[in-house]
Amino acid sequence: MKKRFICVTITLIITAAAQGYAEHPDMLRSNPQAITEIEAGTRSEASAAWWGFDPEDATNCLQAAIDSKAARVLVPYTGAPWVTRPITLRSDLEICFEPGVTVLAKKGEFKGKNDSLFSARNCANIVLTGYGARLRMNKPDYQGDAYEKAEWRMCLNFRGCGNIRIEGLSLESSGGDGIYLGTTGEQPWCEDVIIRNVTCADHHRQGVSVISAKNLLIENCVFSDTDGTAPQAGIDLEPNNANEKLINVVVRNCIMENNSGAGMLVYLKPMRSTSEPVSILFENCHVRSGKDQGIAVGAVGDDGPGGWIEFRNCTVENTRYGGAYVYDKSAKSAVVRFVNCKWSNTSTVAKRQERREPILINLRRESITKKQGGIFFDDCVIFDSFDRPALKTEEDQGEKGAVNIRGRILRRGPGEARADISPGSAECDLEVSSL
């Protein structure tokens, strides 16, 4: 019944769009008069096809529509892809991609290491919507010998931008990230960004990279099949400098599946105690079938930022490596909390000597932190198929112990419910009991 409802819904959307084209065929052909009205300010909405759709290369047509004075630009379904070279966005712009539209990166183009399908720099007030529409690049080409190796050929590249909304689009096969939220010298963060009902699939580096953001909401999205160059995560929160921000970042109701890196990755090594405290929430997110860690938090050093990173009501299942991996996390810096999270069938590599605990807390580099800890578990559950500790703390350079590992974990599986806390640990009050 559910499948039939979805099919009917999609059919109604596409049928309505087709009826709209039949009633307004002028949306699909050149229209110099309408363009004149746009430039005169007597018309605020435009069809990109008015500038002359070319199925071989629609770059000039689409860019001209974006550069016009139209507040809203419709990209209509033409029966053929909108084949383009890199496109530059501007402020105060809404682009609506109609159902069925494919914007396709032109073969043999995007030779520049930073060439992205759509880019915006120091812009504000941009809306991109496209339920049933695809923005697609050619990842295998960029990974080949004809292209200089790079990881910055994004589908959507926003730097130093504010008041951005991206909704309904499918972003596919870039040479970098599906979406990149970065910085400029003038504005070292993106602000007031909503990413909703978006799919990011088959990207070279990340589904989404968040370098610096304030007031970011990502919800009801799917990040899948990232594979190409590290970190290869579904979503990666990773600043480059101490003056960047991760403030009021919320990732909610998202799925991360079949990525070669972690499903959810937070890596804060460049941040310092002088950075603004971080506030990061992953809520109701699900990681499955990953080739690495389910959740990874790394390099929150002794001189790292304050604040908090919380995973609430998140689940991880069927990952090749650990369910949660927290490494080089200082006991003095931002708190990491897992609240009502569940892990099932994690760390499933075939070789027993490589099979690690579902949750691993590891001090790898003393140059980042001398004492790891500050990690809390609130009513979390592990479903395991092996007789092993639910959680382990360890240090690669001697047994210095952990500090302030607390909370409650329930475990179902063979053997005794237990944790393996390294010698020298202090202020650790972690209860692990059978479910």
C-alpha positions in Angstrom: 0.0 0.0 0.0 2.8 2.4 0.9 4.6 1.8 -2.5 1.4 2.4 -4.4 0.8 5.7 -2.6 4.4 6.9 -3.4 4.0 5.9 -7.1 0.6 7.8 -7.3 2.1 10.9 -5.7 5.1 11.0 -8.1 2.7 10.4 -11.1 0.5 13.3 -10.0 3.5 15.6 -9.7 4.9 14.8 -13.2 1.5 14.8 -14.8 0.8 18.2 -13.3 4.1 19.5 -14.7 3.3 18.1 -18.1 -0.1 19.7 -18.2 1.6 23.0 -17.2 3.9 22.8 -20.2 1.0 22.1 -22.5 -0.8 25.1 -21.3 2.3 27.3 -21.4 4.4 26.2 -24.3 6.1 29.6 -24.3 8.1 28.4 -21.3 10.0 26.0 -23.6 11.1 28.3 -26.4 13.0 31.5 -27.0 11.0 34.6 -26.0 12.8 37.9 -26.6 9.8 39.9 -25.6 9.7 38.3 -22.1 13.4 38.9 -21.7 12.9 42.6 -22.4 10.2 42.7 -19.8 12.5 41.0 -17.3 15.2 43.6 -18.0 12.6 46.4 -17.7 11.5 45.1 -14.3 7.9 44.5 -15.4 8.3 40.7 -15.0 10.0 38.9 -12.1 9.8 35.3 -13.2 11.6 33.8 -16.1 12.1 30.5 -17.9 15.7 29.7 -18.7 14.6 28.4 -22.1 13.7 31.9 -23.1 17.4 32.6 -23.8 17.5 29.7 -26.3 17.9 26.1 -25.1 20.7 24.2 -26.8 20.7 20.5 -26.1 24.5 20.3 -27.0 25.5 23.1 -24.5 22.9 25.0 -22.5 25.5 26.9 -20.4 25.0 30.4 -22.1 21.2 30.0 -21.9 21.1 29.0 -18.2 23.8 31.5 -17.2 22.0 34.4 -19.0 18.8 33.6 -17.1 20.6 33.6 -13.8 22.4 36.8 -14.6 19.1 38.5 -15.6 17.0 40.6 -13.2 14.6 37.7 -12.7 14.0 37.0 -9.0 12.8 33.4 -9.9 14.2 31.3 -12.7 12.4 28.2 -13.9 14.5 25.4 -15.5 11.8 23.6 -17.5 11.8 19.9 -18.5 12.7 20.0 -22.2 13.0 16.3 -23.0 16.8 16.5 -23.0 19.4 17.3 -20.3 20.7 20.8 -19.7 24.3 20.1 -20.6 26.5 22.8 -19.0 29.9 24.0 -18.2 30.5 25.6 -14.7 27.6 27.9 -13.7 27.9 30.9 -11.3 25.1 31.9 -9.0 24.2 35.4 -7.7 22.4 36.8 -4.7 18.6 37.3 -4.4 17.9 34.3 -6.7 15.5 31.4 -6.7 15.9 28.6 -9.2 13.2 26.0 -9.6 14.2 22.8 -11.5 11.1 21.2 -12.8 10.4 17.4 -12.2 12.4 15.3 -14.7 15.1 18.0 -15.3 18.7 16.8 -15.5 21.5 19.3 -15.4 24.5 17.4 -16.7 28.1 18.5 -16.5 29.5 18.7 -20.1 31.9 15.9 -21.0 35.5 17.1 -21.4 34.9 20.3 -19.4 35.6 21.0 -15.7 39.3 20.8 -16.2 40.0 23.3 -13.5 40.6 21.7 -10.1 37.9 23.9 -8.5 35.4 23.8 -11.4 32.0 23.1 -9.9 28.6 22.6 -11.5 27.0 25.5 -9.5 29.1 28.0 -7.4 28.3 31.0 -5.2 30.8 33.2 -3.4 29.9 35.9 -0.9 26.2 35.7 -1.9 23.0 35.8 0.0 19.4 34.8 -0.4 19.6 31.8 -2.8 17.0 29.1 -3.1 17.5 26.0 -5.2 14.5 23.6 -5.4 14.0 20.6 -7.6 11.8 17.7 -6.5 12.3 15.0 -9.1 15.3 16.9 -10.7 19.0 15.8 -10.9 22.3 17.6 -11.0 24.8 15.1 -12.3 28.6 15.3 -13.0 31.0 12.7 -14.5 33.0 11.3 -11.6 34.8 8.5 -13.5 36.2 11.1 -16.0 37.7 13.3 -13.2 39.3 10.2 -11.7 41.0 9.4 -15.0 44.3 10.4 -16.5 42.8 13.1 -18.6 42.1 15.3 -15.5 44.5 16.7 -13.0 43.8 15.0 -9.6 41.6 17.1 -7.4 38.8 16.8 -4.8 37.1 20.2 -5.3 34.8 19.7 -8.3 31.6 20.0 -6.4 27.9 19.8 -7.5 27.0 22.8 -5.3 29.8 25.0 -4.0 28.9 27.7 -1.5 31.6 29.9 0.1 30.9 32.7 2.6 27.2 32.7 1.7 24.1 33.4 3.8 20.4 32.6 3.8 20.6 29.5 1.5 18.0 26.9 0.9 18.5 23.7 -1.1 15.5 21.4 -1.4 14.4 18.3 -3.2 17.4 17.8 -5.5 19.4 14.7 -6.3 23.1 15.5 -6.6 25.2 12.8 -8.2 28.7 11.8 -9.2 30.8 14.9 -8.6 34.6 15.1 -8.5 34.4 16.4 -5.0 31.4 16.8 -2.7 27.7 16.9 -3.4 27.5 20.1 -1.3 30.4 22.2 0.0 29.9 24.9 2.6 33.1 26.9 2.9 34.6 30.2 3.5 36.1 33.3 1.9 38.5 35.9 3.2 35.6 38.3 3.6 33.2 35.8 5.3 34.8 32.8 7.0 31.6 30.8 7.4 28.2 30.2 5.7 25.1 31.2 7.7 21.4 30.4 7.8 21.5 27.4 5.5 18.8 24.8 5.1 19.3 21.5 3.1 16.2 19.5 3.0 15.0 16.3 1.2 18.2 16.1 -0.8 20.0 13.0 -2.1 23.8 13.1 -2.4 25.0 9.9 -4.2 28.3 8.6 -5.6 30.6 11.5 -4.9 34.4 11.5 -5.0 35.1 12.9 -1.5 32.0 13.6 0.6 28.2 13.7 0.3 28.4 17.0 2.2 31.4 18.9 3.5 30.8 21.5 6.2 33.9 23.6 6.6 32.4 26.5 8.6 28.7 27.2 9.3 26.4 29.0 11.7 22.7 28.1 11.9 22.8 25.1 9.6 19.9 22.6 9.3 20.2 19.4 7.2 17.2 17.2 7.4 15.5 14.3 5.6 18.5 13.7 3.3 20.3 10.6 2.0 24.1 10.5 1.6 25.3 7.4 -0.1 28.1 5.6 -2.0 30.9 8.1 -1.5 34.0 6.7 -2.9 37.2 8.2 -4.3 39.4 10.1 -1.9 39.6 10.4 1.8 37.7 10.9 4.0 34.9 9.5 1.8 32.2 10.2 4.4 28.5 10.6 4.1 28.8 14.0 5.9 32.0 15.6 7.2 32.2 18.5 9.6 35.8 19.6 9.2 37.0 23.2 9.6 40.3 24.3 8.1 41.2 27.2 10.5 40.7 28.3 14.1 38.5 31.3 13.1 35.8 29.1 11.5 32.6 28.0 13.2 30.3 25.1 13.8 27.5 26.8 15.7 23.9 25.5 15.9 24.6 22.8 13.3 21.7 20.3 13.2 21.6 17.1 11.1 18.2 15.4 11.5 16.4 12.4 10.0 19.2 11.6 7.6 20.4 8.3 6.2 24.1 7.6 5.4 24.6 4.3 3.6 27.3 2.4 1.8 30.0 5.1 2.1 33.6 4.2 1.9 34.4 6.4 4.9 32.5 7.1 8.1 28.8 7.8 7.8 29.0 10.8 10.1 32.5 12.4 10.7 33.4 15.4 12.9 37.1 16.4 12.8 38.2 19.5 14.6 42.0 19.5 14.6 42.4 23.1 13.2 40.2 24.6 15.9 41.6 26.0 19.1 40.4 27.0 22.6 40.1 30.5 21.1 37.5 29.3 18.6 33.9 29.8 19.3 32.4 26.8 21.2 30.9 24.2 18.9 27.2 23.2 19.1 26.6 20.1 16.8 23.6 17.8 16.9 23.0 14.6 14.9 19.4 13.5 15.6 17.4 10.5 14.4 20.1 9.7 11.8 20.8 6.2 10.5 24.1 4.8 9.2 24.1 1.4 7.4 26.3 -0.8 5.3 29.3 1.5 5.6 32.8 0.3 4.7 34.4 2.1 7.6 33.2 3.6 10.9 29.6 4.4 11.5 30.3 7.5 13.6 33.7 9.1 13.9 34.8 12.1 16.1 38.4 13.0 15.9 41.2 15.5 16.9 39.3 17.6 19.6 42.6 18.5 21.2 43.8 19.9 24.5 43.9 23.3 22.9 40.6 22.5 21.0 37.2 24.2 21.2 34.7 24.0 24.0 31.1 23.3 23.5 29.4 20.0 22.7 28.8 17.3 20.0 25.7 15.2 20.5 24.3 12.1 18.7 20.7 11.7 19.7 18.5 8.7 18.8 20.9 7.6 16.1 21.4 4.1 14.9 24.3 2.3 13.1 24.2 -1.1 11.5 26.2 -3.4 9.3 29.4 -1.4 9.2 32.7 -3.0 8.3 34.5 -1.3 11.2 33.4 0.2 14.5 30.0 1.6 15.3 31.6 4.6 17.0 35.2 5.7 16.9 36.3 8.6 19.1 40.0 9.4 18.7 42.4 12.1 20.0 39.4 13.6 22.0 40.7 15.6 24.9 39.0 15.4 28.2 39.3 19.1 28.5 37.6 20.1 25.2 34.1 19.9 23.7 32.0 17.2 25.3 30.8 14.3 23.2 27.4 12.7 24.1 25.6 9.7 22.8 21.9 9.7 23.8 19.7 6.8 23.2 21.9 5.5 20.3 21.9 2.0 19.1 24.5 -0.1 17.3 23.9 -3.5 15.6 26.3 -5.8 13.7 29.3 -3.4 13.6 33.0 -4.1 13.1 32.3 -7.2 10.9 35.7 -7.6 9.1 36.5 -11.2 8.4 39.9 -11.4 10.1 39.4 -11.9 13.9 42.5 -10.0 14.8 41.1 -6.9 13.0 37.7 -7.2 14.6 37.4 -4.3 17.0 34.9 -3.3 19.7 31.6 -1.7 18.7 32.7 1.5 20.4 36.4 2.4 20.5 38.0 5.4 22.2 41.6 5.8 21.1 44.4 8.2 21.9 46.6 8.1 18.8 48.7 11.3 19.0 50.0 12.9 22.1 50.7 16.0 20.0 46.9 16.5 20.0 45.9 15.4 23.5 47.8 14.0 26.5 44.6 12.8 28.2 41.5 11.5 26.4 38.0 11.5 27.6 34.9 13.7 28.2 32.5 11.2 26.6 29.1 10.3 27.9 26.5 7.6 27.0 22.9 7.9 28.0 20.9 4.7 27.7 22.6 3.4 24.6 22.2 -0.1 23.3 24.6 -2.5 21.5 23.4 -5.6 19.6 26.5 -7.8 19.0 27.2 -11.2 17.5 30.6 -11.7 19.2 31.9 -12.2 22.7 33.8 -8.9 23.1 33.7 -5.7 25.2 31.0 -3.3 24.2 33.5 -0.4 24.6 37.2 -0.2 24.8 39.6 2.7 25.6 43.2 2.5 24.5 46.4 4.6 24.0 48.8 3.9 21.1 51.7 5.5 23.1 51.6 3.9 26.6 48.8 3.3 29.0 47.9 6.7 30.3 44.2 6.0 30.8 41.1 7.9 30.0 39.2 10.5 32.1 35.5 11.0 32.5 33.9 8.3 30.5 30.4 7.9 32.0 26.9 6.7 31.4 25.0 3.5 30.7 25.2 1.0 27.9 22.9 -2.1 27.5 24.3 -5.0 25.5 22.7 -8.0 23.9 25.0 -10.7 22.6 27.2 -13.7 23.6 29.5 -13.5 26.6 29.6 -11.1 29.5 28.4 -7.5 29.1 31.5 -5.4 29.8 33.8 -2.6 28.9 37.6 -2.6 28.7 38.9 0.6 30.3 42.6 1.0 30.1 44.8 1.2 33.2 45.4 4.6 34.7 41.9 5.8 33.9 40.1 8.1 36.3 36.7 9.4 37.0 35.1 6.8 34.7 31.7 5.7 35.8 30.4 3.6 32.9 27.8 0.9 33.5 27.6 -1.9 30.9 24.9 -4.5 31.5 23.0 -7.2 29.7 19.8 -6.4 27.9 
